[in-house]
Amino acid sequence: MGLRVGVDIGGTFTDLVAVAPDGSLDIRKVLSTPEDPSEGLFRALDLIGTEDDSIDLLVHGTTIATNALLERRGARTVLVTTAGFEDLLWLRRQDRAALYDLSRHHPPPLVAREDVVGTAERMGPEGPVTALSDIEVARVAATVADRRPEAVAVALLFAFRYPEHERRLAVALRAALPGVPVVASHEVLPLFREYERSTTTVAEAYLRPLVSRAVSLAAAGAAQRGVGTFRLMASGGGTISAEAAAEAASSLALSGPVGGVIGAQLLGEVLGRGDLLTLDMGGTSADASLIQGGAASREGTTMVGGVPLALPAVLIETVSAGGGSIAWVDDAGTLKVGPKSAGAAPGPACFGRGGIEPTVTDACLALGWLAPDWALADAVRLDAAAAERALGRLADPLGRDAIGVAAGVVAVATAVMARALKRVSVARGVDPRRLALVPFGGAGPLFGCALADVLGMRTVIVPAHPGVLSALGLSAAVERVELVASLHQRVDSLQRAHVLSVYAGLEVGASQALPGAPTRRLADCRFAGQGYEITVPLTNEDPDSIEAAFHAAHRARYGHTGAGGAVEIVNVRVVAERAGGRPSWGRRLGIGRPTPGWRRVVMRGEEVRAQIWPLGELPPRLRIPGPAVLAGPDATALIEPGWRGTVHASGAVVLERA
């Protein structure tokens, strides 16, 4: 057996974790290369020694799809839709971008209005209403070809149930436009709700040329380095092959943040804690998520760059509060943090790479939370004087000195991240006070205690290597395939034979995509007349069992089980998963009790004398009272006054209120 390697490319740093057959870890961290993310990936990969161990598996968390949606740099796409429905993407769901801000607008669709082609056809809920003629097929193919698109999306009414018209158009378009991706909605998302189905199909077409090129280059580079298997993390929480990713570009929209949630989930298993709030604070943003019962929470539809994607995804709430987020003062004299980031180039002012704008990292350094002599990735050393100069740019507008500005910056960043944590917990009916908080990423553990105080939480878990937890999660991620089909049947009149037939077809497809992997059945259920559904596991097709599972899930989510209304199955799903590896969490622990150092730091507006301990090298059962700084090779954590930490056998430090 060889190494299992996970590589997470962030906005500032690229992290790599190599897990050896015995579970031991090799950790690398290099500066990201925004102009070519794969350069940072392979620079990190080339740093690990593979003389004795070949690389069996490389799992890559990529932001290529995410950034393309945020920056609007995908392919020029033409959309073919049912005549009369050409304005669907602009009509949206008739919701406001901001409820109380009438000047705010939704981001524009990914296609231009003149690039929408209506076709004379119509399917209804019972089948054809207006036939699609051969002449019309030829006209649409010629019209689209004249536009010279880089990609084509086809999304017709009721194609999730009756895909015949889409199939004919897709065949003609592929013949007329060789080499141009043609994406049909029944291939990407065979589910009802035409708006979400259309936006997802358009996003897939928009992303596919860019993603397929990037994936091909990364896979080729991995092969040149002798990597046995190259896979990518998908938004749903499992890995997929490079070939599958090239044909499912939209499934990579949350590829980057998901690895950290998986890493936190694995850590929770080791600590016996299945209910967690997670916060991944990197260089550009902070990502909040929720783990309940040992499983990551999932969403049926997620929003990336204002584009709804109705694909299975781990619940992620992203805010612009990363270590590189720039602090500024608005016209009203209010201190703001983000959304603009210093990124990897030039980076925060304290990196000494040409940055002059004050960032969250500069504020943390000025408060003494970070050590100026501590070497970061690529031997970057922090420049305290540069940080104070940058923060001084805001001193006059705010009427504070540099330390006062720094305290304000971290307070604003904390408030922004607390709102994200509330949106994945309180807004979903989950009381965060019953959960433990897992902050990770390069900057997350600095804010763990402060965030727990805001949310009334009593436990914070700092991983032994929080700065690379996402890469660690990638290295241990499961291989996963999820297939779905529309059903729409009331449970009390369920046609059992039909349901079994649909599941059987999905299971065949899942087995072909992931041979030998165990499968499980799920169903999207709702009360008849409800607008949205809940996904529940199916142990059998007995109506009473299905209703009981749905009622339990509905009670957990909404606090009630309805008023005796009929239950219906909307969609059925089959998930195939093959387990990944597991790291040996405690292998890098120190065997003796290290001697702490001391440093003056500012916490909660007061200067205090804090102990300095080496995170990741602490012996089990060691107790550390706050105030203290846990300085590791990949991240730094704070134990604030009123908190105390206990080192777990995994190397994680469990913080609790004193």
Secondary structure, 3 states (H helix, E strand, C coil): CCEEEEEEECCCEEEEEEECCCCCEEEEEEECCCCCHHHHHHHHHCCCCCCCCCEEEEEEECCHHHHHHHHCCCCCEEEEEECCCCCHHHHCCCCCCCCCCCCCCCCCCCCCHHHEEEECCEEECCEEEECCCHHHHHHHHHHHHHCCCCEEEEECCCCCCCCHHHHHHHHHHHHHCCCCCEEEHHHHCCCCCHHHHHHHHHHHHHHHHHHHHHHHHHHHHHHHCCCCEEEEECCCCCEEEHHHHHCCHHHHCCHHHHHHHHHHHHHHHHHCCCCEEEEEECCCCEEEEEEECCEECEECCEEECCEEECCCEECCEEECCCCCEEEEECCCCCEEEEEEECCCCCCCHHHCCCCCCCEHHHHHHHCCCCCCCCECHHHCECCHHHHHHHHHCCHHHHCCCHHHHHHHHHHHHHHHHHHHHHHHCHHHCCCHHHCEEEEECCCHHHCHHHHHHHHCCCEEEECCCHHHHHHHHHHCCCEEEEEEEEEEEEHHHCCHHHHHHHHHHHHHHHHHHCCCCCEEEEEEEEECCCCCCEEEEECCCCHHHHHHHHHHHHHHHHCCCCCCCCEEEEEEEEEEEECCCCCCCCCCCCCCCCCCEEEEEEECCEEEEEEEEECCCCCCCCEEECCEEEECCCCEEEECCCEEEEECCCCCEEEEEC
